[in-house]
Amino acid sequence: MRISICNELFEGWKMEEVFEYISRIGYEGVEIAPFTISNDVRNVTKKERKEIRSLASSFNLEIVGTHWLLVGLKGLHLTHPDENTRRFTEHYLCELIKFTSDIGGRILVFGSPNQRSIPEGVPFKKAWNYAKEVFSACSRFAEDYDAVIAVEPLTKASTNFINTAEEAIRLIEEVSHPNFRLNLDVYSMLDEGKPLPDIIRRSRDYLIHFHVNDDNKLGPGFGKVDFRPIIDALKMINYKGFISVEVFDFSPGPKRIASVSLETLRKLLRD
């Protein structure tokens, strides 16, 4: 397992500053939130995309992929009853696949709680089929770019659609495409009220990416979560992907969050 970190934590930093710092302290990968570059990735030129890829490479960093995919651009919604809205969402997700591939990434973590929540008046089964249709089309598109869409279960407080690994796996099985997989997130898994190692073990055949954060929305080592059983479970299922630090509370500052999280994870991986 290798350790990466999400870039939106570094608010106000230039891309080069972010890459230089996280590389210097020992991160091997970076996960990009597209809205930190542009609210519409269609406006990011081929030249700019190549520069991002080259910049990461110059600091020996791997761009793991992208997340917070639908944040920034208005009019996107996965389960909206309006077909034009869903087609636009499908089209833009395909643009994000191209963008992710162009900057050197492969995994697209689909969280975006506000843009996937089922609108009032839409039956669950219809919303499910809407999502299934969009993800099926985009997964076929992703195949040509060697990209993978990783659906992420989120807390009930953030969305009313796909709150558990079990629900995500059911959707993955129905989409039934190798380029549609699972991302698990520690903070969100806590909401299930089940032992986290059990969730990880049951997800072994679907898991492609893993977000690490603590119960207080900060990085590993800042809260009360015992990460030893989590890392042990990942080792047990022979998980070989990145474990990526994603936080929702930036208040301690990016340097402290990045360094404490990295040291916490490094110690666990060494033991």
C-alpha positions in Angstrom: 0.0 0.0 0.0 1.1 3.5 -0.8 0.0 6.8 0.8 -1.5 9.7 -1.1 -3.3 12.9 -0.1 -6.2 15.0 -1.5 -5.1 18.5 -2.8 -8.1 20.6 -1.7 -6.7 20.6 1.8 -4.0 23.1 0.6 -6.3 26.1 0.0 -4.5 29.0 -1.5 -1.4 27.1 -2.4 0.0 26.9 -5.9 0.0 23.4 -7.5 3.8 23.4 -7.5 3.9 24.2 -3.8 1.5 21.4 -3.0 3.4 18.8 -5.0 6.8 19.9 -3.6 5.7 19.8 0.0 3.9 16.5 0.0 6.7 14.9 -2.0 9.3 16.2 0.4 7.7 14.8 3.5 7.1 11.4 1.9 3.8 11.1 0.1 3.9 9.0 -3.0 0.6 10.1 -4.6 -1.9 13.0 -4.9 -5.6 13.0 -5.5 -7.0 16.0 -7.3 -10.3 17.7 -6.8 -11.0 19.2 -10.3 -12.7 22.3 -8.9 -9.4 23.4 -7.4 -8.2 23.8 -11.0 -11.4 24.9 -12.8 -15.1 24.8 -12.1 -15.4 23.3 -15.6 -12.7 20.9 -16.7 -13.7 21.4 -20.3 -11.9 24.8 -20.0 -8.6 23.2 -19.0 -6.5 23.0 -22.1 -4.5 20.0 -23.3 -1.3 22.0 -22.6 -2.4 22.7 -19.0 -3.3 19.1 -18.4 0.1 18.0 -19.7 1.8 20.5 -17.4 0.0 19.1 -14.4 1.0 15.6 -15.3 4.6 16.7 -15.9 4.7 18.7 -12.6 3.7 15.7 -10.6 6.2 13.5 -12.3 9.0 16.0 -11.6 8.3 15.6 -7.9 8.1 11.8 -8.2 4.4 11.9 -7.4 1.7 9.7 -8.9 -1.6 11.4 -9.7 -3.9 8.7 -8.3 -7.1 10.2 -9.7 -9.8 12.7 -9.0 -12.7 13.2 -6.5 -15.4 15.7 -5.6 -16.2 15.2 -9.3 -19.4 17.2 -9.8 -18.6 20.2 -7.5 -18.1 23.5 -9.2 -20.3 23.3 -12.3 -24.0 24.0 -12.0 -26.8 21.8 -13.5 -25.3 18.4 -12.7 -27.4 15.7 -10.9 -27.2 11.9 -11.1 -30.8 11.1 -10.0 -32.7 14.1 -11.3 -36.0 13.3 -13.0 -35.2 15.6 -16.0 -33.5 13.5 -18.7 -31.5 16.5 -20.1 -30.0 17.0 -16.6 -28.9 13.4 -16.4 -27.5 13.4 -20.0 -25.5 16.5 -19.1 -24.2 14.8 -16.0 -23.3 11.7 -18.1 -21.6 13.9 -20.7 -19.6 15.8 -18.0 -18.6 12.7 -16.2 -17.1 11.5 -19.5 -15.2 14.8 -19.8 -13.9 14.2 -16.2 -12.7 10.7 -17.3 -10.7 12.3 -20.2 -9.4 15.0 -17.8 -8.3 12.5 -15.2 -6.6 10.4 -17.9 -4.9 13.4 -19.4 -3.3 14.5 -16.0 -2.1 11.0 -15.4 -4.8 9.6 -13.1 -6.9 6.5 -13.3 -9.5 6.5 -10.5 -12.5 8.8 -10.3 -14.1 8.7 -6.8 -17.8 9.4 -7.2 -18.9 11.1 -3.9 -20.6 14.4 -4.7 -23.4 14.0 -2.2 -25.5 17.0 -3.3 -25.4 16.0 -6.9 -26.6 12.5 -6.3 -29.2 12.8 -3.6 -32.7 11.7 -4.7 -34.9 14.8 -5.2 -38.2 15.0 -3.4 -40.9 13.1 -5.3 -38.6 10.8 -7.1 -39.2 7.1 -6.2 -36.1 5.3 -5.0 -36.3 2.6 -7.8 -36.4 5.3 -10.5 -33.5 7.1 -8.9 -31.6 3.8 -8.8 -32.2 3.1 -12.4 -31.2 6.7 -13.4 -27.9 6.2 -11.6 -27.4 2.8 -13.1 -28.0 4.1 -16.6 -25.5 7.0 -16.2 -22.8 4.8 -14.6 -23.2 2.0 -17.2 -22.7 4.5 -20.1 -19.7 6.2 -18.3 -18.1 2.9 -17.4 -18.1 1.8 -21.0 -16.6 5.2 -21.9 -13.9 4.8 -19.1 -12.8 1.5 -20.6 -11.2 3.3 -23.5 -9.1 5.5 -21.1 -8.2 2.7 -18.7 -10.1 4.7 -16.0 -12.2 3.4 -13.2 -15.2 5.1 -11.6 -15.3 4.2 -7.9 -18.6 4.8 -6.2 -18.3 6.0 -2.6 -20.9 5.2 0.1 -21.5 8.3 2.2 -23.1 9.1 5.5 -26.9 9.5 5.8 -26.3 13.1 7.0 -24.7 14.0 3.6 -26.9 12.1 1.1 -30.0 9.8 0.9 -28.4 7.7 -1.9 -25.9 4.9 -1.4 -25.1 5.0 2.3 -23.5 1.6 2.8 -20.9 -0.6 1.2 -23.6 -3.2 0.7 -25.8 -0.8 -1.4 -22.8 0.3 -3.4 -21.8 -3.3 -4.1 -25.4 -4.0 -5.3 -25.2 -1.1 -7.7 -21.7 -2.3 -8.9 -23.1 -5.8 -9.5 -26.1 -4.4 -11.5 -23.9 -2.1 -13.6 -21.7 -5.2 -14.1 -18.7 -3.5 -15.7 -15.0 -3.9 -14.6 -14.5 -0.1 -14.8 -17.1 0.5 -12.1 -15.7 -0.3 -8.7 -15.8 0.7 -5.0 -14.2 3.4 -2.9 -14.4 3.1 0.9 -14.0 6.0 3.3 -13.3 5.5 7.0 -15.5 8.5 8.2 -18.4 7.3 6.1 -18.0 3.7 7.1 -18.3 4.7 10.8 -21.9 5.7 10.0 -22.8 2.1 9.2 -22.4 1.1 12.8 -20.6 -2.1 11.9 -17.0 -3.2 12.5 -15.0 -1.6 9.8 -12.7 -4.6 9.2 -15.9 -6.6 8.4 -17.0 -4.0 5.8 -13.5 -4.1 4.3 -13.4 -7.9 4.1 -16.9 -8.1 2.6 -15.8 -5.6 0.0 -12.6 -7.3 -1.1 -13.8 -8.2 -4.6 -14.9 -4.7 -5.4 -12.5 -2.3 -3.6 -10.3 -0.2 -5.9 -9.5 2.8 -3.7 -9.5 3.8 0.0 -10.0 7.1 1.8 -8.5 7.5 5.3 -9.9 10.1 7.8 -10.8 10.1 11.5 -14.1 10.3 13.3 -13.7 14.1 13.8 -13.3 14.8 10.0 -9.6 15.3 10.3 -6.8 13.0 9.2 -5.7 9.7 10.8 -4.2 10.3 14.3 -6.4 13.3 15.1 -9.4 11.4 16.5 -10.4 8.2 18.2 -10.4 5.7 15.4 -8.1 2.8 15.9 -6.6 2.4 12.4 -4.6 -0.8 13.3 -7.6 -3.2 12.6 -8.4 -1.2 9.4 -4.8 -1.5 8.0 -4.7 -5.2 9.1 -8.0 -5.9 7.2 -6.6 -4.2 4.1 -3.5 -6.3 4.3 -5.6 -9.4 4.8 -7.5 -8.8 1.6 -4.2 -8.1 -0.2 -5.2 -4.5 -1.0 -2.5 -3.0 -3.2 -3.9 0.4 -4.0 -3.4 3.8 -2.4 -4.7 4.9 1.0 -5.6 8.5 0.4 -5.8 11.1 3.2 -9.1 13.1 2.8 -10.2 15.5 5.4 -13.2 17.8 5.9 -11.9 20.0 8.6 -8.9 22.1 7.5 -8.6 24.1 10.8 -5.2 22.7 12.0 -3.6 23.8 8.8 -2.5 21.7 5.8 1.1 21.1 7.0 0.1 19.7 10.4 -2.7 17.6 8.9 -0.5 16.2 6.2 2.5 15.4 8.4 0.6 13.8 11.4 -1.6 11.8 9.0 1.4 10.5 7.1 3.4 9.6 10.2 0.3 7.8 11.7 -0.1 5.7 8.5 3.6 5.1 8.0 3.9 3.6 11.6 1.0 1.3 11.0 2.3 0.1 7.6 5.8 -0.5 9.2 4.5 -2.5 12.1 
